[in-house]
Every structure is written in structure tokens, then in C-alpha cells.
Amino acid sequence: MSSRRVIVVGGGAAGFFAAITCAEAAPDAEVMVLEKGPQFLSKVRISGGGRCNVTHACFDAREFTSRFPRGAQALLAPFKTFAASETVAWFESRGVHLKAESDGRIFPVSDSSQTIIDCLLRAARAGKVKLWLNRGVDQATQLAGGGFELTLSNGEKLAGDSLLLATGGCRSAAGGHLAVSLGHSLESPVPSLFTFHIGTPWLRELAGISVEPVEASVPGARLRESGALLVTHWGLSGPAILRLSAWGARVVHGLNYHFPLQLNWLPRLGAQAISAELQSRRQRQPARLIVNTPIPPLPARLWEQLVRAAGIARETRWAALSRAAQHSLIQQLMRTQFQVTGKSLNKDEFVTCGGVRLSEVDFKTMASRICPGLHFAGELLDLDGITGGFNFQAAWTTGWIAGKAMARRGGS
Ligand SMILES: Cc1cc2nc3c(=O)[nH]c(=O)nc-3n(C[C@H](O)[C@H](O)[C@H](O)COP(=O)(O)OP(=O)(O)OC[C@H]3O[C@@H](n4cnc5c(N)ncnc54)[C@H](O)[C@@H]3O)c2cc1C
């Protein structure tokens, strides 16, 4: 019996998961992975600072989707089928022990992404998946009688019955050219998950401090996120900023990464509570210098800068705090304004907002609604999550569903 050939383009998280799932479910099929680079799973290797944040300890599908600025609705049913608990079981059943950290991120107990790579390579080899490195796919053509012909970067031609595109986030529209050549359209790609450049000298003097929680917002853009904030040598980072960059990826791209940012350093206290706090200091410690008596949990260095930014002189004591100065201090504490003047990657982490239009894909099977026999998985699609393991989970889930579908003759 002639075996069906399933070709997976892209040897990343999604491509490997799909290939392994397909090979395990259809041992008669010939499954191959074509990777253009010199190594497989290169993003898995560098992910999570080399530890690989495999998924997130959130086991409700709807709640999980709420961490996806793009793709939440399309991913709901897939996450009901294969989500974080299935990922954990998948790796555990193959001998990889995982642990959840206090913030919900799940890592291998080894704290090494190599453990995940070794597991995926082992599973692919056990499933007799053919693994090809340095085989970029330059062109894909749908054949009249069904199936596909691929032209590889070395000029070779290769035919297959089913095709999965798992080529990762397209940093530019060129990255999605295979999907486009097969009739698909792309939502224009822009970066997600980045940190903000801010030139304000007093902020830069605070490099290294972190504050939690802080509420960051972009006035006029309905963008607001809370969480830990980290001051860096170039501006601001930390979960609150990364989340804001993800939810606002298109908006701040449209502003050419130049926009006002507002910070509320004490989001748990309202204006009245802050005012009462200042009033009580004035009464309890009138002789103490304001700069030396921060409101918890603000770090002393930050407090000092906020007091100065409010125009209050260093030597001012609580007893001498005027109404106008108090008002100005409350403004600083609740609405410090910075001007963002650019962006940087967060520890090289980068996710693409944009990609293959979701309405053109059937998320029950990850099959193309346009081109029979074609499937998609991973970041090539117009879906992306915030930081914390959500992006890999989307790759595992869509890869698993595509793999199962391709294992069935006809791929549906
Ligand atoms: C530094 C960094 C750290 C990250 N850390 C985390 C983390 O800890 N947790 C998390 O959830 N997410 C993390 N992410 C995001 C996560 O890595 C991606 O969302 C995920 O790798 C997407 O998987 P994928 O298989 O769709 O794409 P990729 O992993 O990008 O794989 C696509 C593969 O396709 C290959 N390819 C492309 N075009 C072709 C072609 N024409 N022919 C053949 N091969 C081709 C590429 O070379 C690549 O190997 C991180 C990202 C970065 C950059």
C-alpha cells in the first residue's frame, strides 16, 4: 500500500507537535518536517530565558483565552480539546516533569529548555518522523489532482498529500508568502511583547527598581494594564508593560511607538485614601522630611523622585506641605506622565501580532477553508498571547489538532 505523505513546513514547537501527533495517530503515513534553519526548535531553546515556559497553570479554557489579545474567540474550542492540562500530561507521560511557579508559569523541573527539545526529538524519532534541516520551502503549489508540490531552497521538488504550514510569526509580510501563494490573506504583522523607551532622566536614575502593582495606561487609547513594573536603563519593562504592548500592539504601532504613558503607582489606593495617608503623616510626623518617608510599598528612591517631580523641595517637612503641593504630589502618585519614544525587545522575546486571517481556517481541524489539504498551526496565524507560556500553548494546541486531522485521510 502506498503511504500518504504529510509534509510539515517549519521545525518549531507547532510543527513538531503536529508531526508527532500525526505520526502517532497514523503510523502508515509518511510524516516529514522541513526546517529551513540549521537546527530544530531554536525558539524553544532560547525561550523563557533558556528554561522554556511550556504553558501556564490556568485550566479553564475561557480564562485561558482571556490572555490572548488576538485569537481568543477562535482558540476557545481548541483549548477545550487540548489545553494546559493536556500539555502537562503529554510531557509527563513522556518522562518530562514540570513545575508551576507562584505566578502560574510552568517550566520543566530541570529548568532547561533542552529537556523539552530532547523530548520532542525523541518522540518524533519514535514516530519515525523524517526530520530535515536546511530545507527551506520557497514555493508551494496545489496540484490539480490534489496534493502539493514544494520547491525547496536547494532547487529540489517534493510532493505531498497534506501540507501543514507552521513557519512561525511573520515579522514581515514576506514571512507569510507560502500561505498567500495558496490563496490566503494576512492580517498585517506588527510586533507584540516589547518594552518602552522613555528618556526622562529621573526615571533612568531608578534603573533596577521594581514596583508592584502599578497601573499603566495610554491616555485616549483605552489601554490599561496592572502588574509589576520594572525600571530599566532605557525606560520601562515588566509584566504590566509587556501586557500593555500586547493588547495595544496595533494602536502603538499606529502611533509609531511615540505616545504618552500614564502610571498610577498606588492603584490600590484611591485619591481619598492617598490624601488621608498624607494628612496622617502631616499630623503624626510633622518634623520629618517628606522625601524620607515613603508610602508603602513604594521604594524609597522612587518616592524621592516623585516628591521632587511634584515640585516639593528636598528639605520640606510634612508640617510645611501646602495644599497645592499635596495636590501636585497626589497627581504624581496617581498620574505620572511619561513620553514613550520607542521600543525594545524583552530579553529577545518577541511575538508577532498578525498573520494568516483566522476566518480562513477551520479551528476544529486547523484546515484551510480555501485550499483543500492545507493546514496551519502556531504563530503564523493571527493569534498571539501575553507572556507567561500562552504562546507555546497555542502552538501545542493548534499543532495537536492539525496533527490529528492530518492523520485522518482527507484531513477533516
Ligand atoms: C526569545 C523568545 C523567548 C520566548 N519565550 C517563550 C516562552 O517562554 N513561553 C512561550 O509560551 N512563548 C515564548 N516565546 C514565543 C514562542 O517561542 C513562539 O510563540 C513559538 O515558538 C511559536 O511556535 P511556532 O512553531 O509557531 O513558530 P517557531 O517556533 O518560530 O518555528 C517556526 C519554524 O519554521 C521555520 N521556517 C520558517 N519559514 C520556513 C520555510 N519557508 N521553510 C522551512 N522552515 C521555515 C523557522 O526557521 C522556525 O524554525 C518566546 C519567543 C522568543 C523569540
The ligand as an SDF file (V2000), in Angstrom:
LIG
                    3D

 53 58  0  0  0  0  0  0  0  0999 V2000
   13.3560   34.8100   22.8610 C   0  0  0  0  0  0  0  0  0  0  0  0
   11.9620   34.2690   22.9030 C   0  0  0  0  0  0  0  0  0  0  0  0
   11.5150   33.6700   24.0720 C   0  0  0  0  0  0  0  0  0  0  0  0
   10.2260   33.1370   24.1310 C   0  0  0  0  0  0  0  0  0  0  0  0
    9.8340   32.5260   25.2740 N   0  0  0  0  0  0  0  0  0  0  0  0
    8.5980   31.9900   25.3430 C   0  0  0  0  0  0  0  0  0  0  0  0
    8.1940   31.2490   26.4880 C   0  0  0  0  0  0  0  0  0  0  0  0
    8.9760   31.0100   27.4190 O   0  0  0  0  0  0  0  0  0  0  0  0
    6.9140   30.7580   26.5210 N   0  0  0  0  0  0  0  0  0  0  0  0
    6.0340   30.9550   25.4750 C   0  0  0  0  0  0  0  0  0  0  0  0
    4.8960   30.4950   25.5630 O   0  0  0  0  0  0  0  0  0  0  0  0
    6.4070   31.6020   24.3690 N   0  0  0  0  0  0  0  0  0  0  0  0
    7.6750   32.1000   24.2730 C   0  0  0  0  0  0  0  0  0  0  0  0
    8.0460   32.7490   23.1420 N   0  0  0  0  0  0  0  0  0  0  0  0
    7.1340   32.7230   21.9770 C   0  0  0  0  0  0  0  0  0  0  0  0
    7.2220   31.3300   21.3250 C   0  0  0  0  0  0  0  0  0  0  0  0
    8.5900   30.9920   21.1550 O   0  0  0  0  0  0  0  0  0  0  0  0
    6.5240   31.2920   19.9710 C   0  0  0  0  0  0  0  0  0  0  0  0
    5.2030   31.7470   20.0970 O   0  0  0  0  0  0  0  0  0  0  0  0
    6.5290   29.8530   19.4160 C   0  0  0  0  0  0  0  0  0  0  0  0
    7.8800   29.4380   19.2200 O   0  0  0  0  0  0  0  0  0  0  0  0
    5.7720   29.7390   18.1130 C   0  0  0  0  0  0  0  0  0  0  0  0
    5.9520   28.4360   17.6090 O   0  0  0  0  0  0  0  0  0  0  0  0
    5.8580   28.1340   16.0470 P   0  0  0  0  0  0  0  0  0  0  0  0
    6.2090   26.7130   15.8800 O   0  0  0  0  0  0  0  0  0  0  0  0
    4.5820   28.6440   15.5290 O   0  0  0  0  0  0  0  0  0  0  0  0
    6.9810   29.0500   15.3870 O   0  0  0  0  0  0  0  0  0  0  0  0
    8.5680   28.9820   15.5310 P   0  0  0  0  0  0  0  0  0  0  0  0
    8.9640   28.4580   16.8550 O   0  0  0  0  0  0  0  0  0  0  0  0
    9.0390   30.3290   15.1330 O   0  0  0  0  0  0  0  0  0  0  0  0
    9.0000   27.9010   14.4340 O   0  0  0  0  0  0  0  0  0  0  0  0
    8.8430   28.1380   13.0520 C   0  0  0  0  0  0  0  0  0  0  0  0
    9.9620   27.4370   12.3280 C   0  0  0  0  0  0  0  0  0  0  0  0
    9.6880   27.4760   10.9260 O   0  0  0  0  0  0  0  0  0  0  0  0
   10.9030   27.6680   10.2370 C   0  0  0  0  0  0  0  0  0  0  0  0
   10.5770   28.2050    8.9130 N   0  0  0  0  0  0  0  0  0  0  0  0
   10.1130   29.4390    8.6090 C   0  0  0  0  0  0  0  0  0  0  0  0
    9.9190   29.5600    7.2830 N   0  0  0  0  0  0  0  0  0  0  0  0
   10.2580   28.3670    6.7320 C   0  0  0  0  0  0  0  0  0  0  0  0
   10.2770   27.8680    5.3890 C   0  0  0  0  0  0  0  0  0  0  0  0
    9.8800   28.6320    4.3500 N   0  0  0  0  0  0  0  0  0  0  0  0
   10.6930   26.5970    5.1760 N   0  0  0  0  0  0  0  0  0  0  0  0
   11.0790   25.7940    6.2250 C   0  0  0  0  0  0  0  0  0  0  0  0
   11.0920   26.2350    7.5050 N   0  0  0  0  0  0  0  0  0  0  0  0
   10.6820   27.5020    7.7650 C   0  0  0  0  0  0  0  0  0  0  0  0
   11.6690   28.6250   11.1350 C   0  0  0  0  0  0  0  0  0  0  0  0
   13.0510   28.5850   10.8520 O   0  0  0  0  0  0  0  0  0  0  0  0
   11.3130   28.0880   12.5150 C   0  0  0  0  0  0  0  0  0  0  0  0
   12.2280   27.1270   12.9610 O   0  0  0  0  0  0  0  0  0  0  0  0
    9.3420   33.2650   23.0260 C   0  0  0  0  0  0  0  0  0  0  0  0
    9.7890   33.8750   21.8450 C   0  0  0  0  0  0  0  0  0  0  0  0
   11.0820   34.3570   21.7780 C   0  0  0  0  0  0  0  0  0  0  0  0
   11.5470   34.9900   20.4920 C   0  0  0  0  0  0  0  0  0  0  0  0
  1  2  1  0
  2  3  1  0
  2 52  2  0
  3  4  2  0
  4  5  1  0
  4 50  1  0
  5  6  2  0
  6  7  1  0
  6 13  1  0
  7  8  2  0
  7  9  1  0
  9 10  1  0
 10 11  2  0
 10 12  1  0
 12 13  2  0
 13 14  1  0
 14 15  1  0
 14 50  1  0
 15 16  1  0
 16 17  1  0
 16 18  1  0
 18 19  1  0
 18 20  1  0
 20 21  1  0
 20 22  1  0
 22 23  1  0
 23 24  1  0
 24 25  2  0
 24 26  1  0
 24 27  1  0
 27 28  1  0
 28 29  2  0
 28 30  1  0
 28 31  1  0
 31 32  1  0
 32 33  1  0
 33 34  1  0
 33 48  1  0
 34 35  1  0
 35 36  1  0
 35 46  1  0
 36 37  1  0
 36 45  1  0
 37 38  2  0
 38 39  1  0
 39 40  1  0
 39 45  2  0
 40 41  1  0
 40 42  2  0
 42 43  1  0
 43 44  2  0
 44 45  1  0
 46 47  1  0
 46 48  1  0
 48 49  1  0
 50 51  2  0
 51 52  1  0
 52 53  1  0
M  END
$$$$
